[in-house]
Amino acid sequence: MLRAFLLYLSRAQWAKSMTTNFGFARRTARRFVAGETLDEGIEAVRVLNSKGIKATLDHLGENVTNLEEATRAADDYVELLERIASSGIDSSISVKLTQLGLDLGDEPALENMKRILAKAVECGTFVCIDMESSDYTERTLRIYRTLRDEYGYKDLRTVIQAYLYRSEDDMRALAEEGAHIRLCKGAYKEPPDIAFPRKADVDANYLKLAKIFLNRQAIEKGARLAVATHDEKIIRQIEAHVHEQGIKPDEFEFQMLHGIRTDLQESLAREGYQVRIYVPYGDEWYPYFMRRLAERPANLWFFASNFFRR
Ligand SMILES: Cc1cc2nc3c(=O)[nH]c(=O)nc-3n(C[C@H](O)[C@H](O)[C@H](O)COP(=O)(O)OP(=O)(O)OC[C@H]3O[C@@H](n4cnc5c(N)ncnc54)[C@H](O)[C@@H]3O)c2cc1C
């Protein structure tokens, strides 16, 4: 109930206007967001890199409503890629297609992606397309495959969400294609005819889907998995599975979000695993922040304590 309400608020304009005006809300969001500027994003990555951890930078924003905003978002990503190259940090980037104009049609999103991908190749890094709500799953996968197969951006990556019923078929197809996929549980509000309503079923499906990629046959086809979760039980099960299958640490990676389970991030890196942290920055932090609150209602206490410290 509380999760559903917080996810509803994440999309409500009135709640956004109210919350973003409060200094204490901005302070609370800082736990999950590196800062509002590109410099703060780069600095957060430097700190991670010094601990042997890689990053993927996300310039926050989603669901733009006109072409100018979409073009500006792509310009910002081009600038970000140039900064990644000139500052020598180890970071890829993550983008949302609705930030690049998907609500205005496939074409603007595709064109903006082409510009970003050309720059990523020039800068020697890669791009991952985040997965948004199920309204966009089919179109996101279509644009991902078009860019990968028709335009030759072989290193492009995308995301599959374990809470969707369709994801098992998607993962089987993507493993055959030798795709690079980030597997997460899923952060949006989805109806029970599309997604598992029970957390235990999502967790069980996560492990099942991960194993579709974490086997010799899929790896030999070029398939690579980013295990994106903070769920320690799942992480330990994945560790046991990769040891059993003889899968080497450079054949998959763990991914987590900035500000969540930093202890686990650092201990996995020390154990010799590849770890990549999703580092969001920018002033459009509201929906991202609300999804983080929805994932863990205990975060509401953290929010409330910042209110009383105003
Ligand atoms: C690198 C990365 C990229 C992602 N990209 C996408 C995407 O493209 N599309 C999408 O829909 N979702 C994305 N997500 C979010 C994901 O779908 C989940 O909503 C989120 O990761 C929480 O699920 P969990 O796997 O950590 O498991 P959970 O079972 O929710 O949490 C396991 C444990 O992790 C800790 N934890 C989890 N969330 C929080 C939190 N918000 N605050 C504090 N502690 C927490 C707690 O200790 C909790 O007990 C991404 C997640 C990661 C790590």
The ligand as an ORCA input file, in Angstrom:
! r2SCAN-3c Opt
* xyz 0 1
  C      22.552     -0.380    -10.772
  C      21.058     -0.375    -10.740
  C      20.346      0.087    -11.822
  C      18.953      0.052    -11.827
  N      18.268      0.384    -12.967
  C      16.928      0.228    -12.993
  C      16.185      0.403    -14.198
  O      16.739      0.701    -15.257
  N      14.850      0.224    -14.154
  C      14.188     -0.127    -12.993
  O      12.973     -0.321    -13.030
  N      14.866     -0.271    -11.831
  C      16.202     -0.106    -11.804
  N      16.876     -0.310    -10.630
  C      16.142     -0.390     -9.348
  C      15.705     -1.800     -9.034
  O      14.707     -2.208     -9.933
  C      15.155     -1.912     -7.581
  O      14.037     -1.103     -7.446
  C      16.168     -1.546     -6.512
  O      17.453     -1.970     -6.835
  C      15.791     -2.189     -5.142
  O      15.758     -3.568     -5.268
  P      16.900     -4.564     -4.726
  O      17.251     -5.446     -5.864
  O      18.008     -3.841     -4.131
  O      16.150     -5.502     -3.686
  P      15.266     -5.214     -2.421
  O      14.753     -6.545     -2.008
  O      14.291     -4.123     -2.681
  O      16.306     -4.701     -1.340
  C      17.310     -5.542     -0.790
  C      18.035     -4.745      0.288
  O      18.729     -3.657     -0.311
  C      18.644     -2.487      0.481
  N      17.870     -1.476     -0.270
  C      17.191     -1.659     -1.438
  N      16.641     -0.497     -1.852
  C      16.957      0.425     -0.913
  C      16.676      1.808     -0.775
  N      15.965      2.474     -1.682
  N      17.167      2.443      0.302
  C      17.913      1.792      1.244
  N      18.217      0.476      1.164
  C      17.749     -0.201      0.106
  C      17.961     -2.899      1.748
  O      18.952     -3.307      2.648
  C      17.117     -4.083      1.303
  O      16.825     -4.957      2.371
  C      18.270     -0.356    -10.641
  C      18.988     -0.828     -9.542
  C      20.360     -0.863     -9.582
  C      21.085     -1.418     -8.406
*
